[in-house]
Amino acid sequence: MAHHFRVNDDLCGRDREAFRELLLDPGVTLGQAATWLRERGYRVSRNAVGNYRKHLLQEPDAVMRKMVRGATAAELRAQLCQKIEGMNRSELVARAAFAGFWAKLKGRG
């Protein structure tokens, strides 16, 4: 099911990417994110920001970034094993390949 978020619609391209990264930072509160928007002239409610963040954190890329942050290759394999229930084979292979690549890229493999 496709989701429609006003936050995504209102932001220009450069701000959209910066705001997305801001929301994916676990140290940033919803209040700080809403203030970031207001400082740039956007009028979006704190509730809308929260809903958009919740959606972003459920996207596969965000889940994968959260998994690989600071993890060794063995830890990534263990995390992937916990997440495979319910995944189809192609999704599992894609995630495993990405995790292995990311670990090698970051020198943790």
C-alpha positions as CSV (number, residue, x, y, z in Angstrom):
1,M,0.0,0.0,0.0
2,A,1.4,3.4,-1.0
3,H,1.6,6.0,1.7
4,H,1.1,9.7,1.1
5,F,2.8,12.1,3.5
6,R,2.4,15.9,3.4
7,V,5.9,16.3,4.8
8,N,7.3,14.6,1.7
9,D,5.1,16.6,-0.6
10,D,5.9,20.0,0.9
11,L,9.7,19.8,1.0
12,C,11.9,20.7,-1.9
13,G,14.4,18.1,-3.1
14,R,17.5,19.3,-1.1
15,D,15.5,19.8,2.1
16,R,13.7,16.5,1.6
17,E,16.9,14.5,1.7
18,A,18.4,16.5,4.6
19,F,15.2,16.1,6.6
20,R,15.0,12.4,5.9
21,E,18.6,12.0,7.2
22,L,17.7,14.1,10.2
23,L,14.7,11.9,11.0
24,L,16.8,8.8,10.7
25,D,19.2,10.1,13.4
26,P,18.2,8.3,16.6
27,G,19.4,11.3,18.7
28,V,17.0,13.8,17.1
29,T,13.6,14.3,18.8
30,L,10.4,15.1,17.0
31,G,10.4,18.5,18.5
32,Q,13.9,19.2,17.1
33,A,12.8,17.9,13.7
34,A,9.6,20.1,13.7
35,T,11.8,23.1,14.7
36,W,14.1,22.3,11.8
37,L,11.1,22.5,9.4
38,R,9.8,25.8,11.0
39,E,13.2,27.4,10.7
40,R,13.1,26.8,6.9
41,G,9.5,28.1,6.5
42,Y,7.6,24.9,6.3
43,R,4.3,24.5,8.2
44,V,4.0,20.9,9.1
45,S,2.6,19.6,12.4
46,R,4.7,17.7,14.9
47,N,2.2,14.8,14.5
48,A,2.8,14.7,10.8
49,V,6.6,14.6,11.4
50,G,6.1,11.7,13.8
51,N,4.0,9.8,11.3
52,Y,6.5,10.3,8.6
53,R,9.4,9.3,10.8
54,K,7.6,6.1,11.8
55,H,7.1,5.3,8.1
56,L,10.8,6.0,7.3
57,L,12.0,3.8,10.1
58,Q,10.0,0.9,8.7
59,E,11.5,1.2,5.2
60,P,14.0,-1.5,4.3
61,D,16.9,0.9,3.7
62,A,16.4,2.4,7.2
63,V,16.1,-1.0,8.8
64,M,19.3,-2.1,7.1
65,R,21.2,1.1,8.1
66,K,20.1,0.6,11.7
67,M,21.3,-3.0,11.6
68,V,24.7,-2.3,10.1
69,R,25.6,0.7,12.3
70,G,28.7,-0.4,14.2
71,A,28.1,-4.1,13.7
72,T,30.7,-6.8,12.8
73,A,30.0,-9.2,10.0
74,A,29.1,-11.9,12.5
75,E,26.7,-9.6,14.3
76,L,25.1,-8.7,11.0
77,R,24.6,-12.4,10.1
78,A,23.0,-13.0,13.5
79,Q,20.6,-10.1,13.1
80,L,19.7,-11.2,9.6
81,C,19.0,-14.7,10.8
82,Q,16.5,-13.2,13.3
83,K,14.8,-11.3,10.6
84,I,14.4,-14.0,8.0
85,E,11.1,-15.4,9.2
86,G,8.5,-14.4,6.8
87,M,10.9,-13.1,4.1
88,N,10.8,-14.6,0.6
89,R,14.0,-16.0,-0.7
90,S,14.9,-13.1,-3.0
91,E,14.5,-10.5,-0.3
92,L,16.6,-12.5,2.1
93,V,19.4,-13.0,-0.5
94,A,19.4,-9.2,-1.3
95,R,19.6,-8.2,2.3
96,A,22.4,-10.7,3.1
97,A,24.4,-9.6,0.1
98,F,24.0,-5.9,1.1
99,A,24.9,-6.6,4.7
100,G,28.1,-8.5,3.6
101,F,29.0,-5.8,1.2
102,W,28.5,-3.0,3.8
103,A,30.6,-4.9,6.4
104,K,33.4,-5.3,3.9
105,L,33.2,-1.7,2.8
106,K,33.4,-0.5,6.4
107,G,36.3,-2.9,7.2
108,R,34.3,-5.1,9.6
109,G,34.2,-8.2,7.6
